[in-house]
Amino acid sequence: MLGLKDYAIFQNAVALCVINSQFAAISSCRGVQMDTEQNTIRRKGVTYLVLTVVLAVTSILSAFFIKRYFGDESVFISLSFLTPQVLLGIFALLFVYLLLDALRFYFVLRAVEIQIPFLYVIKLSFINIFVSAITPFATGGGFAQIYFLVRKGTPLGSATAASSIRSLLAVAFFLVAAPVVILINPSLLSLVGENHMWVVAGTVAVFCGVVILLLWLVYNEKQIKRLSMGVFSFLTGKHIVSLKRARKLNLAVFREVRGFNAGLSLFLRGSKKYVALSVLSTILFLFTLFSFPVLLTGAMNYKIPSILIYQSQILITFIMYFGLTPGATGIAEGGFALLFSSHVAKEDIVSLTVLWRFFTVYAGTVVGLLLFYIELFRTSVARKAASRKAFEQQEGKLLRIAMFTNNYYPFIGGVPISIERLASALRSLGHYVVIFAPEYKTQSGCAEDGVIRCKLLLLLKTKLFNFHIVNIFSRKIEREFARHNFDIVHVHHPFWMGTKGVSLARKYGIPAVMTYHTRFDMYHHYVPVCKRYFKKYLSHRIVLHFAQSCDMVFAPVESSAKYLNDLGVTKPIEIMPTGVKLLLGGNAEKLRKTYTPNGELLLCSVSRLAREKNIFFLLEGIKYIKSYGKTAFKCVIIGDGPERAEIEKFIETENLSDTVILTGTVEPDCVGMFYFATDIFVYASKSETQGMVLIEAMAGHCPVVAVSSGGVDDVVKCGCNGCKTSEDIAEWAQKVMLLMENENLRKEMSENAAAFAGKFSAENVAAQAVRAYTKVITDV
């Protein structure tokens, strides 16, 4: 006779197949979807489908294994003995079996005073059969029942207690029945191989360990609370969770443990009627389970003593209880075939095994699969409806918003301008916005409404740039933060002040969102060491890690969202451009005459004078136009920065002093006049994430010629509102000359540019931001 020791090779192969398939299922569900409960439901659905396929494949492989090792060369499965009378008896037994499975759980629920309709308990029983069949150790069924009970309004602790008691009653049966069977018929131990005593002892030890653990849970609530506090203290010390959230979670854990203990105690001390019915229905359920082989072997005309079948199944089921494969598939069939191989002819062993497994597991699994996905769909719909209702209730409320930034006015840059515009537009809608920003020596001494200036830890001066580094360890920041009772935190950098903002959001239990403003890999030249490492790896990891710590990420354009997705960001991503203020031309004609007194065309560029802005490429392009163009022109470059001295030297060396004018810094409110005075806006930067300055120029009726890059590609539509080129001086300059020499084309693009920019008004963007804030607040 083939022992279970010889069966280990097949068992291990199947187990490895299952483990690999589960990892594949989990990996396939990770993706870049929104990390909400709706997506958790989707992932469960996909994972369980994959495991269902694994179950089917494993079952088929098991049948072939049995055919090879226990069967003969005759027909694979014979159903000739299934006469109408036999089928009627099997289906009657199947009906009783499934009914008792539902009743044993129903009585446990009633014993712990959980009121659930019996029809719903029947659904849960089928779901338990399905999920248990596809999960290793057959453990998933209980968790599925708990999940759906909680969705029905049952407290988690009570639901866990009921499901655990249901399983413990079956465990208790085997703990009592298995030793009795061994005493009555010791010869059955030969089924598990030479080391049968170790197998039985090990299994008994595991069962006893589970019982002792549950008893410890009941009588040691204080120790559990200390253990829970220790775990959360560790997580808090590692900054994985905030202190406030750790306290909430610790209380929740203790509350649920108490609920579990209360449910278990209630069962032990509760209604004797329902406790007795729970025990009785469990025994009858197991009796009907063990009766299927009796009925099937009898229909096949085998005279096997029924008591021997019951004894054998008790023992083999007891040992198989911890099968690694889904629902012990493979192990169950192998053990069953081994059990009956000495009593049933070889040509019938596969038929008997497959039919036994079909009626006891697979029939209920198919029904459970359908009910599981129906309930999962209903749960998903219900959650969406509840989320939508919460969103609608929150939507009309005025929000209190905290913004954290590493730089702000009087520093002039894209991020400060973006923050100021969003904050102003939000305030105009009635929302309360406070900006936490560094202090600057050049700022006005007057108090600023809605801005909290934070003391500096360090003012780092370099040849290229001054870094105002806030003392994020100052208690003043948290004191000010706590004073305002914020609803949401909006951070604008994935480090330093951004980290401080997210840390405070976690501590105070409110959501945090991040705007991805900057391609940091384009700024690698500012890093004092390991520039290449920062550009190729570290800058991207910083963005990914920080984005994953937020509840939502705002991307100004589609290309930025794609970049974040490619990095592996799985948090919700919203396209949120920087709003554009409606510009006024002011005295644009007077300004134009100042720079082009002889009626030349006026080109304009607005940019910080820094390496990443590609200014020298622009100047080379201007030089090319001056050499080959037919139209007189001037070019104004607005902005200042660390490369100014080098740029001035280049202009003088290349004889561009009479063509290129550096204005230095211009107040943001005055830049609009330049746009309205300009004929063509020219740009060469490749570090833009959103092309905000391009949209502003378009709002001033400027067609744009720019070098193609992420943010540029999203806003410049070739032949419509401008032109974009590769980083080729001749190509770029020729596009500029095309517009300079074609007045009708220039005017057409000018009108198209203004129409395009109108979609990006600060008010519209602020309203979009409020909807995103509200969604985050209601989802978290």
Secondary structure, 3 states (H helix, E strand, C coil): CCCCCCCHHHHHHHHHHHHHHHHHHHHHCCCCCCCCHHHHHHHHHHHHHHHHHHHHHHHHHHHHHHHHHCCCCCCCCCCCCCCHHHHHHHHHHHHHHHHHHHHHHHHHHHHCCCCCCHHHHHHHHHHHHHHHHHCECCCHHHHHHHHHHHHCCCCHHHHHHHHHHHHHHHHHHHHHHHHHHHHHCHHHHHHHCCCHHHHHHHHHHHHHHHHHHHHHHHHCHHHHHHHHHHHHHHHHHCCCCCHHHHHHHHHHHHHHHHHHHHHHHHHHHCCHHHHHHHHHHHHHHHHHHHHHHHHHHHHCCCCCCHHHHHHHHHHHHHHHCCCCCECCCCHHHHHHHHHHCCCCCHHHHHHHHHHHHHHHHHHHHHHHHHHHHHHHHHHHHHHHHHHHHHHHHHHCCCCEEEEECCCCCCCCCHHHHHHHHHHHHHHHCCCEEEEEEECCCCCCCCCCCCEEEECEEEEEECCCCEEEEECCCCHHHHHHHHHCCCCEEEECCCCCHHHHHHHHHHHCCCCEEEECCCCHHHHHHHCCCCHHHHHHHHHHHHHHHHHHHCCEEEECCHHHHHHHHHHCCCCCEEECCCCECCCCCCCHHHHHHHHCCCCCEEEEEECCCCHHHCHHHHHHHHHHHHHHCCCCEEEEEEECCCCHHHHHHHHHHCCCCCCEEEEECCCHHHHHHHHHHCCEEEECCCCCCCCHHHHHHHHCCCCEEEECCHHHHHHCCECCCEEEECCCHHHHHHHHHHHHHCHHHHHHHHHHHHHHHHHHEHHHHHHHHHHHHHHHHHHC
